[in-house]
Amino acid sequence: MQPIDILILSNGPGEITTWVRPVVKQLREKLGQDSSQIRISVILSPCPHATGKEAEIARLYPEINRVQEAQYFSQFLLFGKTAENWDWRKKGVIIFLGGDQIFPVIIGKRLNYRTVVYAEWDARWYSQINSFAVMQPQIIEKSPKKYAHKFTVVGDLMAEASNFSLPEIEKYPAELIGLLPGSKPAKLAQGVPLTLAIAEAIFQAKPNTKFVIPVAPTLDLKTIAKFADPNQNPLINKLQWGSAQLVKESTTKLITSTGLEIELYTQSPAYDLLAKCTLCLTTVGANTAELGSLAVPMIVLLPTQQLDAMRAWDGLPGILANLPGIGAGFAKLINAIVLRKKRLFAWPNIWAKKEIIPELVGNLEPKTVAEIALDYLNNPEKLATMRENLRSVRGKPGAAEKLTEIVHQEIQNSI
């Protein structure tokens, strides 16, 4: 077979962990491990959600041969040059997994590669893209009928979490609660001390409960510890929320001022651990999709004590909220408008079009949230109902495999 390049265009941390990871695994299973025949490259584009460690994460995936950081994207888009002057094979396929759908159009024409777009909510540039792998049939219904042959419903790539094999890990002797405070500084500033304070309140009522933070792959332990330190995170003293110190013993943990120990789990993906959690306290984001796919009960927290902290909006709102100097003012205004609309934020609720997992929005008080969590913990039938609701709405695994079949067909078309 003629050597083929597969170029994946992606951007944010959610896309890298929940879209790119399962797709590259399936590509290698389907097309083989020999990079002299199939070479997989990832080029990142700028994203308002980005942490700056997306390229580092992508390089951890053994299926990927080359990765370029988002900071070099403009010169590649405009002039076709990569930072390391990559060579390109004569035949190839571009897979769009995040960013702007115009990117594969421009780059595909320059490299003369076939193009495959994964469309989550809408599809564009119908005449210029070779194939669309879409999350839901409604996308096809909104598209011109003369391009219907280009569309295939593959399902939700975020549902692939439930398709990972979950190896056995040490059995926890008591109820295990996962704390997912976020991965970006704006979320961590509120999320870390808030979840610590909630954990302390739960622990007072149920002293056998164990707590764990699955550390996001974009974070290091020192960063987590910084947001738990009142000397480095002023919100702790301002709101009288929880604080803790980082301690490295047989396991790395945060220890609060009351002596509560919270394990820091650094393996990624943490699906094996999350699947064993009785309940998780989490911020919004791709993590709610992963928990939903694993059918893990959760309570979603959107504290509004610091309204300007939420700046990860797409499009123009995201640009305005991140403007230097005046961005904080725009962020407060945008967030106030969005919150007033009472939209659904967690992915399982968006899938279900109703609230099947609790979303707590507002000036959250740790003891109040702890009481809600304890009500679930003390009433297992409520947790069971939530699990069943999550199972009923989560997408079936297989989206990555179906997308790979489309890519394989485009490879055949290019030869």
LOTOR-905155 format. One record per residue (C-alpha): residue in three letters; x, y, z. Coordinates in steps of 0.1 Angstrom, whole numbers, plus 5000, padded with zeros to 4 digits. Example, Ala and Ser with C-alpha at 12.3 -4.5 7.8 and 13.67 -1.06 7.14 Angstrom:
# residues 2
ALA512349555078SER513749895071
This chain:
# residues 415
MET500050005000GLN501250354993PRO502350535025ILE499550755039ASP499551055062ILE496651105086LEU496551465099ILE494251525129LEU493251885135SER492151955171ASN492352215198GLY491152205234PRO491751965264GLY488351805261GLU488851725224ILE492351585230THR491151355258THR487651255247TRP487851265209VAL491451235198ARG492450955222PRO489750695212VAL490050785175VAL493850725173LYS493450395192GLN490850285166LEU492950405137ARG495950195148GLU493749885155LYS492149915120LEU495150045099GLY498149895118GLN501050015139ASP503550065111SER504250435108SER506150385075GLN502750305061ILE500350505083ARG501750815099ILE499551005124SER500151375130VAL498251615153ILE498251985147LEU496552205174SER494752525168PRO494152805194CYS491252745218PRO489752965246HIS489552645268ALA493152555263THR495552495292GLY498752495272LYS499452135279GLU497351985251ALA500451905229GLU502151745259ILE499051515265ALA498851425228ARG502551325228LEU501751065255TYR499550875231PRO501850605215GLU499650595184ILE500650955174ASN503851015155ARG504051395155VAL502451685174GLN502552055168GLU501552315194ALA498752565189GLN501152865189TYR502452765155PHE499052705139SER498753045121GLN501853005100PHE500752655091LEU497252765081LEU498553065061PHE501752935046GLY501752555051LYS504852555072THR505252365104ALA507652465131GLU509852165125ASN509452165087TRP507551845085ASP507451655052TRP504051535038ARG503351225019LYS501551244985LYS498351084998GLY496551155030VAL493451225050ILE492651515073ILE490351445103PHE488751735120LEU488351685157GLY488052035170GLY488552395160ASP486852575130GLN485552365102ILE487152595077PHE490552465087PRO490352125070VAL488952295039ILE492052525036ILE494652265047GLY493051985026LYS493252194994ARG496852285001LEU498051925008ASN495551774983TYR494251545010ARG490851395016THR488851555045VAL486651395072VAL484851625097TYR483451505130ALA480451735135GLU478951745170TRP476151995165ASP476352135130ALA478152085097ARG479552355073TRP481352375040TYR479252085025SER480652114990GLN484352135002ILE484451845027ASN484551485015SER482851315044PHE481051415076ALA480851185106VAL478051335127MET476951285163GLN473251285156PRO470851255126GLN469451605132ILE472651745116ILE471851565084GLU468251695084LYS469552055086SER471852005057PRO471152035019LYS469751705006LYS472151704976TYR475051645001ALA473251375021HIS475551105007LYS478551265025PHE476951215059THR477250915083VAL475850915118VAL478550775141GLY477350875175ASP479051065203LEU482751025207MET482451125243ALA480550805250GLU483750605242ALA484750625279SER482350335285ASN484150135259PHE487550135277SER488349815296LEU488449885333PRO491249695351GLU490749595386ILE492249835412GLU492349805449LYS488949775464TYR488050085486PRO486749975520ALA484150245522GLU482150485500LEU484450665476ILE483651015465GLY485451175436LEU486251545435LEU486651705401PRO487352075407GLY488352155371SER491552195352LYS491952565344PRO493052825369ALA489653015368LYS487752695378LEU490452575402ALA490452895423GLN486852825433GLY486652445427VAL489452325449PRO488552505481LEU484852455476THR485152075471LEU487552055500ALA485052235523ILE482152005510ALA484351695516GLU485051805552ALA481251855559ILE480451505544PHE483251355564GLN481951485597ALA478651305590LYS480150995575PRO483750945589ASN484350625569THR483950795535LYS487050815513PHE487751105489VAL489951115458ILE490851385432PRO491551235397VAL494151485387ALA493551615351PRO496451525328THR496951895321LEU497751965358ASP500651895381LEU500351835418LYS501952165427THR499252355408ILE496552165427ALA498252235460LYS498652605451PHE494852645449ALA494452475482ASP496852715499PRO495253025515ASN498553215510GLN498253165472ASN494553155467PRO492853455483LEU489353315478ILE489953065506ASN490053335533LYS487453555515LEU484853275514GLN486053075544TRP486252765522GLY488652465527SER492352455525ALA494952175525GLN498652095523LEU500251855498VAL501851555514LYS503851285497GLU503950955515SER503150605502THR500450795482THR500251155474LYS497451335491LEU496051665503ILE495451695540THR493051955553SER493352155585THR490851915601GLY493051615592LEU490951485563GLU493051305537ILE492151325500GLU494151105477LEU495451245444TYR495150995416THR497451075387GLN496950795362SER495050895331PRO492450815319ALA491050765354TYR488050555342ASP488950265364LEU488850485395LEU485850685385ALA483850365379LYS484350275415CYS483050615429THR479750615447LEU479250985438CYS481351255422LEU481251635428THR482351805396THR482552125376VAL481052145341GLY482952035311ALA483951715292ASN484251535326THR480451535330ALA480251345296GLU482951095308LEU481151035341GLY477851005323SER479250755299LEU480450545329ALA477050595346VAL478650745377PRO476250955398MET477351315401ILE476451655414VAL477551945391LEU478752265408LEU478652615392PRO479652855420THR478953215410GLN480853385439GLN483353495413LEU481353545381ASP484353665360ALA486053325366MET483953155339ARG485553265306ALA485552945285TRP482753035261ASP482952965224GLY482853225196LEU482553595202PRO481553565239GLY484753375246ILE486853635227LEU485253925246ALA485553755280ASN489253705275LEU490254055263PRO493054195284GLY491954445310ILE488254465301GLY487654085298ALA486554045334GLY483754295329PHE482554125298ALA482753785316LYS480553905344LEU477954045320ILE477953735297ASN477853495326ALA474953685343ILE472953665310VAL473653295305LEU472853205341ARG469553395339LYS468453185310LYS468652875332ARG470152665304LEU471452315310PHE475252285314ALA476151925322TRP476451685292PRO474051415305ASN471351685310ILE471951825275TRP471651475261ALA468451415281LYS467051765274LYS466151775311GLU467951765345ILE468651405353ILE471651495375PRO471551795398GLU473152115386LEU473752355416VAL474152715403GLY474653025424ASN476453135456LEU477052785468GLU477552705504PRO479652395512LYS477352275540THR474252305518VAL475952105490ALA477151855515GLU473551805528ILE472451735492ALA475251485487LEU474451315520ASP470851275510TYR472051075480LEU474550875500ASN471950795527ASN469350695501PRO471050435477GLU467850415457LYS468350775446LEU471850695434ALA470450385416THR467850595398MET470550845387ARG472750555373GLU469750415354ASN468950765339LEU472650805329ARG472650465312SER469450545293VAL470850865278ARG474550795272GLY475550725237LYS476450375227PRO480250325223GLY481350275187ALA481650625173ALA485450605170GLU485250275152LYS482650405127LEU484650725121THR487750505115GLU485750315088ILE484950645071VAL488650735072HIS489650395058GLN487150455029GLU488650795022ILE492150645021GLN490850394995ASN489450694976SER492750874976ILE494750584962
